[in-house]
Amino acid sequence: MRSMRPRGRGTGRRALRRLLDARPTPVSKAKPQRKKEAPNRAAKSEARREAIVKAALAEFCARGFAATRIDDVAARAGVAKGTIYLHFEDKEALFREIVTTMLVPLVSVLETPPPDIPLREVLGRFFDLFVEEIYSTDRRNVIRLVMTEGQRFPGLAEFHYRNVVARAIAAMRALLTRAQARGELKDDTLIRFPQLIVAPAMVAIVWSGLFDRFAPLDVAAMMRAHLDLLLDGGAP
């Protein structure tokens, strides 16, 4: 496996959108079409890449990481096998792209919380973000995939840990430390164990995969109850 550092594709997509939205005046009326060709090719290439990533996640979840073949991903994405290798070196690279594009941007939001907002409100927004942008979307399948395949493929687990888990824990610990300094926490228990903040989120993802068809879980209500237990028990 190559470098564990993710590529900043979000910036590239924003730049591409600006490029596509722009309407430059052709330099020469004799060749107006050439101005449109490059952006169109880039847009098609990006669309194929996104289709490949979406197909890879679906195949990984359906078959498991080990059993999934590049041929399976190509068939689901509707592209030739060689097209995938134009974008990704192997299955590990596909997994890294899934994590980078689907989860890392959400960690960035956690790393830049609004200043001077009470801890209860910040955590409430974080829990809402989890319910709306992770639990209610395909992103929960990414986390479930790490849970089920991480032990067999430690490189995948390490990539997810370094680029998602470690950053999220550091951001949460910094947030809690500031809250304690403002007198919102009576001790440093949550600072030492920020995993307690997200524990019900992990329970919700496991539950959805195993028991939701028997006993659906109101995740939003559970997260609100968890917030009350955390802060009412930790208030000075």
C-alpha positions in Angstrom: 0.0 0.0 0.0 1.3 3.5 -0.9 1.1 6.7 1.2 -1.5 6.9 3.9 -2.1 10.6 3.2 -5.4 11.3 1.5 -5.6 13.5 -1.5 -7.6 16.8 -1.2 -10.2 16.0 -3.9 -12.8 18.4 -2.4 -10.7 21.4 -3.5 -10.3 20.0 -6.9 -14.1 19.4 -7.3 -14.8 23.0 -6.3 -12.2 24.3 -8.8 -13.8 22.1 -11.5 -17.3 23.5 -10.7 -16.0 27.0 -11.0 -14.4 26.1 -14.3 -17.6 24.5 -15.6 -19.7 27.5 -14.5 -17.4 30.0 -16.2 -18.3 31.1 -19.7 -15.1 32.5 -21.3 -15.2 34.4 -24.5 -13.5 32.4 -27.3 -10.2 33.8 -28.5 -11.0 33.0 -32.1 -14.4 32.6 -33.7 -12.9 30.0 -36.0 -12.5 27.4 -33.3 -15.1 28.1 -30.6 -15.6 24.4 -29.7 -12.1 23.9 -28.4 -12.8 26.1 -25.4 -15.5 23.6 -24.3 -13.7 20.4 -24.9 -11.3 20.4 -22.0 -13.9 21.2 -19.3 -16.2 18.6 -20.8 -13.5 15.9 -20.8 -12.7 16.8 -17.2 -16.3 16.7 -16.1 -16.8 13.3 -17.8 -13.6 12.0 -16.2 -14.8 13.2 -12.7 -18.2 11.6 -13.3 -16.6 8.3 -14.1 -14.4 8.5 -11.1 -17.3 9.2 -8.8 -19.3 6.3 -10.4 -16.3 4.0 -9.8 -16.1 5.0 -6.1 -19.8 4.5 -5.6 -19.7 1.1 -7.2 -16.7 0.1 -5.2 -18.5 0.9 -1.9 -21.5 -1.1 -3.0 -19.4 -4.1 -4.0 -17.3 -4.0 -0.9 -20.5 -4.0 1.3 -22.2 -6.7 -0.7 -19.2 -9.1 -1.2 -16.6 -8.0 1.4 -13.3 -6.4 0.5 -11.4 -9.6 -0.1 -14.0 -11.2 -2.5 -14.6 -8.0 -4.5 -12.8 -8.0 -7.9 -12.0 -5.0 -10.0 -14.2 -6.6 -12.7 -17.1 -6.5 -10.3 -16.6 -2.8 -9.6 -16.3 -2.1 -13.4 -19.5 -3.9 -14.2 -21.5 -2.1 -11.5 -20.0 1.3 -12.5 -20.6 0.6 -16.2 -17.0 1.2 -17.3 -14.2 -0.9 -18.7 -11.9 -2.5 -16.2 -9.0 -0.5 -17.7 -10.8 2.7 -17.0 -10.6 1.9 -13.3 -6.8 1.5 -13.5 -6.6 4.9 -15.1 -7.9 6.4 -11.8 -6.9 3.9 -9.1 -3.9 1.6 -8.7 -5.8 -1.2 -6.8 -8.6 -2.0 -4.4 -6.8 -0.4 -1.5 -6.6 2.8 -3.4 -10.3 2.6 -4.1 -10.9 2.2 -0.3 -8.7 5.1 0.5 -10.6 7.3 -2.0 -13.9 6.2 -0.4 -12.7 7.3 3.1 -11.2 10.5 1.7 -14.2 11.7 -0.2 -17.0 10.5 2.1 -15.7 10.9 5.7 -12.7 13.2 5.8 -14.7 16.3 4.9 -17.0 15.7 7.9 -13.9 15.5 10.2 -12.8 18.9 8.8 -16.2 20.4 10.0 -15.5 19.0 13.5 -12.0 20.5 13.5 -13.4 24.0 12.9 -16.4 24.5 15.3 -17.9 28.0 15.6 -16.2 29.9 18.4 -17.8 30.7 21.8 -20.7 28.3 21.3 -21.8 26.4 24.4 -20.7 22.7 24.5 -24.3 21.4 24.6 -25.1 23.2 21.3 -21.9 22.2 19.6 -22.4 18.5 20.5 -26.1 18.7 19.5 -25.0 20.0 16.1 -22.4 17.2 15.9 -25.0 14.6 16.7 -27.4 16.1 14.1 -24.6 15.9 11.6 -24.0 12.2 12.4 -27.7 11.4 12.0 -28.2 13.4 8.8 -24.9 12.9 7.0 -23.6 9.6 8.2 -26.3 7.3 9.6 -28.9 8.3 7.0 -26.5 8.0 4.0 -24.1 5.5 2.5 -21.4 6.9 4.8 -22.5 4.5 7.5 -21.6 1.7 5.2 -18.1 2.9 5.0 -17.8 2.8 8.8 -19.4 -0.6 8.9 -17.0 -1.8 6.3 -14.0 -0.8 8.5 -15.6 -2.6 11.4 -16.1 -5.8 9.5 -12.9 -5.8 7.4 -10.4 -3.9 9.5 -9.0 -6.8 11.4 -8.4 -8.8 8.2 -6.9 -5.8 6.4 -5.0 -3.8 9.0 -3.8 -1.3 6.4 -7.3 -0.2 5.7 -8.0 0.2 9.4 -4.8 2.2 9.8 -5.7 4.5 7.0 -9.2 5.1 8.5 -7.8 5.6 12.0 -5.1 8.1 11.0 -7.3 10.2 8.6 -10.7 10.0 10.4 -10.6 8.6 13.9 -7.4 10.2 15.2 -8.3 13.6 13.8 -11.8 13.4 15.2 -10.6 12.4 18.6 -8.1 15.3 18.6 -10.7 17.8 17.6 -13.2 16.5 20.2 -10.5 16.6 22.9 -9.7 20.3 22.0 -13.4 21.2 22.1 -13.9 19.6 25.5 -10.7 21.2 26.9 -12.1 24.6 25.9 -15.4 23.8 27.5 -13.8 22.8 30.8 -11.8 26.1 30.8 -15.2 27.9 30.5 -16.5 25.9 33.5 -18.9 23.7 31.4 -17.4 20.5 32.7 -16.6 19.6 36.3 -13.7 17.3 35.6 -11.6 15.9 32.7 -13.3 12.6 32.3 -14.6 13.3 28.8 -11.3 14.9 27.8 -9.5 11.7 28.7 -12.1 9.5 27.1 -13.6 11.4 24.1 -14.6 8.1 22.7 -17.6 8.3 25.2 -19.0 11.0 23.0 -19.4 8.9 19.9 -20.0 5.5 21.5 -23.8 5.5 20.8 -23.1 6.4 17.2 -21.1 3.2 16.8 -23.8 1.3 18.6 -26.4 2.7 16.1 -24.3 1.6 13.1 -23.9 -1.9 14.5 -27.6 -2.1 15.4 -28.7 -1.0 11.9 -26.7 -3.8 10.4 -27.9 -6.6 12.8 -31.2 -5.8 14.4 -32.9 -2.8 12.8 -35.3 -5.0 10.8 -36.5 -6.5 14.1 -36.5 -3.4 16.3 -35.9 -0.1 14.5 -33.9 2.3 16.5 -34.8 6.0 16.8 -31.2 7.2 16.5 -31.9 10.9 16.7 -33.8 10.4 20.0 -31.1 8.2 21.3 -28.4 10.8 20.6 -30.4 13.5 22.3 -30.8 11.3 25.4 -27.1 10.6 25.3 -26.3 14.3 25.2 -28.5 14.9 28.3 -26.8 12.0 30.2 -23.3 13.3 29.2 -23.8 16.9 30.2 -26.3 16.7 33.1 -24.0 14.2 34.7 -20.9 16.2 34.0 -22.1 19.7 34.8 -20.5 21.5 37.7 
